[in-house]
Amino acid sequence: MKSPVPKLLEAYNLNGINLRNRVVMAPMTRARAGAERIPNALMAEYYAQRASAGVVITEATTISVQANGWVQSPGIYTDAMTAGWRQVVDAVHAREGRIFLQLWHCGRASHSSFDSGQRAVAPSAIKMNEDYIHTPKGKEAHETPRALETAEIPAIVEDYRRAAQRGQAAGFDGIEIHSANGYLLDTFLQSRTNQRTDRYGGSIPNRYRMLDEVVRAVTAIWPANRVGVRLSPNGVFNDMGSSEYREQFTYVAQQLDAFGLAYLHVMDGLAFGFHELGPPMTLAEFRKVFNGPLIGNCGYTRETAEQAIAQGHADLIAFGRPYISNPDLVERFANDWSLNPEADVADWYSPTGAKGYTDFAAMPEAGLN
């Protein structure tokens, strides 16, 4: 008798998008876009190699010059960037893959050297408690960000809208709004970094307001069922973690549920660091307040991913590090093939090109070479 297909490898209908499986390639910054931040042929090859995922989510992609905060990460705010992403999308679609564009504003996790001496912006002027940041000039100490004026916020929301429009022009299947990991939208959500007294701070609903406005702007361009949001309720990355995290993120999920989004992408795993301010939030908690598809992420193995889906806690699972060195991750899962050794950390963000990026061997039987 033929064994049943594992849940992780089943086809899945993501709010109208037919996926070949429930494996998601997580967004991972890889710093191969060059100084001009224009996606290129090497990036197209990298994403096409991994197109057998149910859906690929691109690395975080900045929406403006102000949004930049990572050396050689890609953007989506010029015609050349849009055209560059078009070749990436076409390469993924040529292999019958699906790909979402993740929109990013670094907020205080940036430095004045990224923006002609202009200080990074944030909800409040609270300096990040981290040792240093990599900048175009090398390692630099973190700076105290500038608190955004209330009147400035609509222009940033508009940057998200225009970026979503460009994503549509580039042919993406959908958009993911990055509201996690201590970047701008996450810092508005959390009391640790948001000490405002205007309508964007001071209460759980007010701290959610900016994300709400961004979601509304993006869904004015895209159907809501083509837009996802990423959250990190348990995360400590970029000096995050707030005492009322459970109440805040429960409220956020409840509000997002009303949009009918493509999915909610939750970094529930603790492999990226945990703030230890109480028990970690689980996918089961989000399932109670969010009725759409849920993506779990951070530290999953094939076995724990299968368990999360089988138990009904998640609909899809995102994999990050395993995808760096295993372009044929789905095929390896399906055939019980061993994984390649984990990539050298020195090559994760290296601007040296193919090394540690597109030079990992797929199994010949996978037919990806």
N, C-alpha and C positions, 0 to 999 in steps of 0.2 A: 504493500500500500504506500502511495506517495506521501511523503511528509508534507504537512501544511506549510504554506509560505509564512515565514516569520512576519509579525505585525510590522516591524521596521521596514520590511521590504515590500509590503503591499502597496498597490497603487492607491492614491488618495486624491479626493477632489477638494482642493483648497478654495472654497467659495467660488467655484466656477472654473478654476484652473486645474486641469488634470495633470497630476504629478505621477511619475513612474514609481516613486517610493516615498517613504516618510523621512528620508535622510536629508538634512539641510547642511549645506556648507556654510559655516558661520562666517560672519564678516571678520576679516583679519587684516590689519594694516601691514603692508609688505614693502612700502617705500620704493617702488620701482617706476614712479611716474616722472622722474627727472625734476629739474629745477623749475620748469614751466608748469608742472603738475598736469601734464596732458597724457591721458592713457595712450598706450602704444601697442605695437605688434607683439612685444614680449608679454605684456599683460593679457592680450587677447589669447595667446597660446596657453598661458597659465590657467585662465578661467575655462577655456575650451577643454583642457585636459581633465577638468573636474566636473564636466557638464552632466555626468550620469547621476549626480545628486538629484533628489526630487526637486529642490530649488536651491540655487546659488544666491547668497546675499553678498553683494560686493563689499570690499573694504570700505571703511568710513570715508566719505567723499564730501569735501567742504563746499559750502554754499556761497562763499564770498571770500575776499581777501582777509577781512576781519576774522573770519572763522578759522583760518589756518593756524596750526600749532604743531605740525609734525613735518619733519624734513622729507621732501619728495613724495608726499602723499598726494593723491589725485584730487582735482576739483571738478565742479560742474557749473561754472559761472561765466564761461566764455564760449564762443562758437567753436574754437579749436578743441576745447575740452569735450564739448558735446559730440563733435565728430570723432574724437578719439574713443569715447565710450561706445559710439555706434559700431566701431569695428570689433570691440569686445562683445557686444550684444550679438552681432551677426555671427561671430565665431561660436558662441554658445548655442544659438538657435540652429546653426548648421549641424550640430550634434543632438538636436531635439531636446536641448536643455531649457530650463526656465531660470530667469535671473531678475532679482530685485536690486534696486539702487538704494544704498543706505546714505541718508542725508545727515550731515555733521556740522556742528559748530563747536569748536574746542572750548570756548569760554575762557575761564581763568587758567585752564591747562595749556596756556600759550605763553608768548613772550613778546616784548615790544619789537624784537628783531625780525619777527615775521610780518610786521605791518608798518614799516617805515618809521619806527620809533613810537608808534601809538601803543599805549598800554593795553593789555588784554582786558576784556570786559566780563562782567559777572553780575549777578543780582546784588551782591554786596561786596564791599572792599575788604575781603578776607583772604589773606595770603595762604596758599597751599603749603601744608607742612610736609614737603618732600625735599630731598637733597638738591636736586638739580633737574634741568630740562635740556634736552638736545635741541639746539637751535641752528640756524644756518651759519652761525659763527662758532659753533662748538658747544660744549657744556657751559650752561649759565645757571646762576642762582635764580630761583623763582622770584617773581616780582609780585607786589601787591596789586591786584587788578583794580580797574576803575568800575565803580558801581554805575550801571546803566541808568540814565534818566528815564523816567516814565515815558516821555515823548519819543525816546529812541526805539522803544520796543517794537512798534508797528513796522518800522523799516526792516528789522531782522525777520519778523514774520513774513514780510514781503519777499525777503531773500529766499526763504524756504519755498514760497509759492513759485517763484521764478525757477528755482532749482528743480522743483517737481515738473514744471513745464518743460524744462530742458531734458529731464529724464524721459519724458514722454516722446520728445523729438528724437531721442537716441534709440528708442524702440524697446525700452525695458518692459518687463511684464508687470512690474509693480514698484512701489516705493516703501522703504523702511525708514521711519523717523527714529534717529538715535537719541534716546532720552535716558541714557545709562552711563555708568562708569565715570561720574564726576565731570562730564562735559556740560555745556551750557544749560540744556534743558533739565538735566538731572539736578544741577545746582539750584535751579529755581524751585524744584520740587521739595528739596530737603532743608530743614531748619538749620542744619549745621552751616550751610552756606548762604541761606536766604534769611536775612534779618531786616527786610524791607518793611516799611510802614505804609506803602501805597497799596493799590488794589492787587499788586502782584506778590504780596507778602503778608505775614501776620496771622494767617490761618491756613488750615489744610486746603480749603477750596481756593483761596487766593494763590497759594503756592502752585496749584495745578493750572492756574489761568493761562500762563504762557504756552504750556504744552497744548492746552485746549485750543488756543488761537492758531497754533501751528497746524494741528490736525485739521481744523476747519479750513485753513488756507490750502493745504495739500489736497484735501478731499473736494475742494472746489474745482480742482484740475483733474484729479483722478477719481473714478468711482471708489467709494469707501472700501469695497471688497477687493481692492488692489493696493491697499495701504496697510502696512503693519507698524507697530510701535515696539521698541525695545526698552526694557526696564531692568534695573539691577537692585532689587530691594535689600539684598544681603551684602552688597559690595563695599569694600574699603578702598578700592583702587582710586587714585587721585585724591586721597585724604577725605573719604566720604564715610557716611554712617550717621544716622540721626536717631534720637531716642524714640520718637514716635513713628518709626519706619513702618510698622505694621499698619497703623491707622492710615498713614499717608498713602501707602501703595495699595491698600484695599480700596480706598476712596478713588484713587486714580483708575484702577481697573474697572470699578463700577461705572465711572463716567465714560471711559473708553468703550465699554460694552454697548452703549447706546448708538455708536456710530455704525455698527455692522462691519467692523474692520476685517481685513484679510486674515489677520492673526494678531496675537499678543506674544511677543518674544521675551521670555523671562529668564534672566540669568539666575537660576535657582541654586545651581551647584556652588560649592565653596572653594573650588580650585583656584579662583582668581582672588582669593582673600575674603575674610569674613569680619565684619565689624564687632561681633560678639556683644551686641547690645540687648540680646534676648535670643530666644530660639529662632533659627532661620525660617524665613517664609518658604512655604512649599508650593509646588504646583497644585496640590489638592486644595489649598486655600484660595488660589486664584480661580480654580475651576468653580468654586461656589459663587463667585461674583462676576465671572466673565464667561459668556456662553459661546463665544466664537472659538476658532482653533487656537490651541496653545502650543508654543514651541518651548521645550526645555533646553537648557544649555549650561555648559561648564563642567568638564570633568567626566562626562558620560563615556561608558564603554558600550560595545555592542550589547552586552548582557543587561546592563542597567537601563539602557535605552529601550530595549525590548520589554523589560519589566514595567517601565513607566507608561509605555503605550498600552500594554496588555491590561494594566490596572486602571486605565482610563484617566490617568493624571495628565497625560500629554497626548497630542495628536501627531506631533513631529518632534524630532530631536536634532539639534544642531551640534556639529562636530567641528572643532577648530584645529588644534595641533595635529591630530591624526591626518587631516587633509593636507597639511604642508608637505609631508613626505609620502603620501599615498594618494596620487591622483585618481586611482581606481578603487577608492575606499568602498564604494557600494559593491563592486564586484568581489572584493576581498571578503566582505561580510557575507555575501551570497554563497561563496564557494568555500568558506572557512579557510581561506588562505591567510598565512601569517602577514603581519604588517611590517613595512620597512622600519628600520630604526628611526627614532625621532630625529628630526633635523637639528643641526648644530645651531644653537641660539645665536651665534655670531652671524649667521646667514639670514635670520628672520627678517631683518630690516635693512639688509645690506644693499647699497645701490650698485653693486658690482655686476648686476645682470642675471644671467641664467643660473649661476651657482646657488644652490640651495633654494631654487625657485621653480624652474621648469625642467631640471635635470634628474628628477627622481623617476626611477624605472617603474612602469606599470607591468603587471604580469602579462606575458605575451598572449595568454588566453583571453585577456580582457578586451583585446582588439582596439586599444586606444592609441597605440603608437603609429 
